[in-house]
């Protein structure tokens, strides 16, 4: 599984999160620790929602 923002493999990360897209609830968003800290944007692959 990869981070939705930067693409890094999250299996090697300690503090990552996975949640449903807050707009469509269809796709999972995965965020690595670094992208969470830097508030990097991500885009839903289903509805194209862009979030921090």
Secondary structure, 3 states (H helix, E strand, C coil): CECCCCCCEHHHCCCCEEEECCCCCCCEEEECHHHHHHCCCEECCCCCCEEC
